[in-house]
Amino acid sequence: MARASYDDRTKRIAAVFSYQYDAALPRLGSGPTFRGQLTAFGIPYDHGAWRELNVFASASGERSVTRTIYSSELETKSLAATAAARWGFGPHWGVLAGLDVRSARFDGEALVPVPFDRTLVFVGASWFETNGRDERTLVPFGDLPF
C-alpha cells in the first residue's frame, strides 16, 4: 500500500493505492485486488463570507479477480465518486448537499452478477462540533465516513 497526502490549516488531499492478494475463504476462491482512491476536502477560499464554504470530493476505483476452486474466474470492476459542499451558519449548524455515484461491472465464466449503478443526491442540515478549537483549523468533512 502507498499513501501520499498534503495537509495544511484549511485543506487535506490524500491519494492511496494498494495491491492485495486475497485468500480468506477457499470456497469463494482467491485472487489479486488493485485499489486506488483520491480524496480532497477543506475550505477552498478562506476569506470573507466564503470561509463558511467547505467542500469534499472523493473518487475511488477497484479491480479484483477471484479464482474459484473449479478454475473459473470472476472479475469485478467498481468505481465510486462523491462530491459534497457544506455552508456553515455559525460555528455549529450548516446546510449540506452533494452527489454520490457508484458503479460495478462483473465478468466471468460462470454465474455473473448483473451490473450495478447507483446515484444518490442528498440535501440536509448538519451539526459540527469544534470541541473548543478554532473552527477554521478543523475541517468539518474530516470525520465523515464517505
C-alpha positions as CSV (number, residue, x, y, z in Angstrom):
1,M,0.0,0.0,0.0
2,A,1.2,3.5,-0.8
3,R,-0.2,6.8,0.5
4,A,0.6,10.4,-0.3
5,S,-1.0,13.3,1.3
6,Y,-0.9,17.1,1.7
7,D,-2.4,18.8,4.8
8,D,-2.5,22.4,5.9
9,R,-4.7,24.5,8.1
10,T,-7.7,24.6,5.8
11,K,-7.5,21.5,3.4
12,R,-6.4,17.9,3.1
13,I,-5.6,15.9,0.0
14,A,-4.7,12.2,0.0
15,A,-4.1,9.5,-2.6
16,V,-4.0,5.8,-1.7
17,F,-3.0,2.9,-4.0
18,S,-2.9,-0.7,-2.9
19,Y,-2.4,-4.2,-4.1
20,Q,-3.7,-7.2,-2.1
21,Y,-3.9,-10.9,-2.8
22,D,-6.9,-12.4,-1.0
23,A,-7.3,-16.0,0.1
24,A,-9.6,-15.7,3.0
25,L,-12.2,-18.3,2.2
26,P,-11.1,-21.2,0.0
27,R,-14.7,-21.9,-1.1
28,L,-15.0,-18.4,-2.6
29,G,-11.6,-18.5,-4.1
30,S,-8.6,-16.2,-4.1
31,G,-7.1,-13.6,-6.3
32,P,-5.5,-10.1,-6.7
33,T,-7.1,-6.8,-5.9
34,F,-6.0,-3.4,-7.1
35,R,-7.4,-0.2,-5.4
36,G,-6.9,3.5,-5.8
37,Q,-8.6,6.5,-4.1
38,L,-8.2,10.2,-4.2
39,T,-9.8,12.4,-1.5
40,A,-9.8,16.1,-1.1
41,F,-11.7,18.3,1.4
42,G,-11.4,21.7,3.0
43,I,-12.1,25.3,2.7
44,P,-11.3,26.4,-0.9
45,Y,-11.3,30.2,-0.2
46,D,-10.5,31.2,3.4
47,H,-11.6,34.9,3.2
48,G,-14.7,36.9,4.0
49,A,-18.1,35.2,3.7
50,W,-16.6,32.3,1.7
51,R,-14.9,31.0,4.8
52,E,-18.2,29.2,5.6
53,L,-18.0,27.0,2.5
54,N,-16.5,23.6,2.9
55,V,-16.1,21.1,0.0
56,F,-15.5,17.4,-0.2
57,A,-14.6,15.3,-3.2
58,S,-13.6,11.6,-3.4
59,A,-13.1,9.2,-6.2
60,S,-12.1,5.5,-6.0
61,G,-11.7,2.5,-8.2
62,E,-11.1,-1.2,-7.7
63,R,-10.4,-4.2,-9.9
64,S,-10.3,-7.7,-8.4
65,V,-10.1,-11.2,-9.9
66,T,-11.4,-14.1,-7.8
67,R,-10.3,-17.6,-8.9
68,T,-12.5,-20.4,-7.5
69,I,-11.6,-24.0,-6.8
70,Y,-13.2,-25.0,-10.1
71,S,-10.7,-22.9,-12.1
72,S,-13.3,-20.3,-13.1
73,E,-12.7,-16.5,-12.6
74,L,-14.9,-13.6,-11.6
75,E,-13.6,-10.2,-12.4
76,T,-15.1,-7.2,-10.5
77,K,-14.5,-3.6,-11.5
78,S,-16.0,-0.8,-9.4
79,L,-15.9,3.0,-9.5
80,A,-17.3,5.4,-6.9
81,A,-17.3,9.2,-6.7
82,T,-18.7,11.7,-4.1
83,A,-18.9,15.4,-4.2
84,A,-20.4,17.5,-1.3
85,A,-20.5,21.0,0.0
86,R,-21.4,22.4,3.4
87,W,-22.3,26.1,4.0
88,G,-22.0,26.9,7.7
89,F,-24.3,29.2,9.7
90,G,-22.2,30.0,12.7
91,P,-19.8,27.6,14.5
92,H,-22.1,24.6,14.6
93,W,-25.1,24.5,12.1
94,G,-24.9,24.2,8.4
95,V,-26.5,23.0,5.2
96,L,-25.1,20.0,3.4
97,A,-25.7,19.0,-0.2
98,G,-24.0,16.6,-2.5
99,L,-23.9,13.8,-5.0
100,D,-22.7,10.2,-4.6
101,V,-22.3,7.8,-7.7
102,R,-21.4,4.1,-7.6
103,S,-21.0,1.6,-10.4
104,A,-19.9,-2.0,-10.6
105,R,-19.3,-4.4,-13.5
106,F,-18.7,-8.1,-13.4
107,D,-17.2,-10.5,-16.0
108,G,-16.7,-14.2,-15.6
109,E,-17.1,-17.8,-16.9
110,A,-19.9,-18.9,-14.6
111,L,-22.8,-17.2,-12.9
112,V,-22.1,-13.4,-13.1
113,P,-24.0,-10.8,-11.1
114,V,-25.8,-8.1,-13.1
115,P,-24.1,-4.6,-13.4
116,F,-24.9,-2.2,-10.6
117,D,-25.3,1.6,-10.9
118,R,-26.5,4.0,-8.2
119,T,-26.8,7.7,-8.0
120,L,-27.7,9.4,-4.7
121,V,-28.4,13.2,-4.3
122,F,-28.6,14.5,-0.8
123,V,-29.5,17.7,1.0
124,G,-29.8,18.3,4.7
125,A,-28.8,20.1,7.9
126,S,-25.5,19.3,9.6
127,W,-24.1,19.8,13.0
128,F,-20.3,20.4,13.5
129,E,-18.7,20.4,17.0
130,T,-15.4,22.2,17.3
131,N,-14.5,20.9,20.8
132,G,-13.4,24.4,21.8
133,R,-10.9,24.7,18.9
134,D,-10.8,27.4,16.2
135,E,-13.3,26.0,13.6
136,R,-11.0,27.2,10.8
137,T,-8.3,24.6,11.7
138,L,-10.6,21.6,11.9
139,V,-12.3,20.8,8.6
140,P,-16.0,19.6,9.1
141,F,-15.7,16.8,6.5
142,G,-12.6,15.4,8.2
143,D,-14.6,12.8,10.2
144,L,-17.3,11.9,7.7
145,P,-17.5,8.3,6.8
146,F,-17.6,8.8,3.0
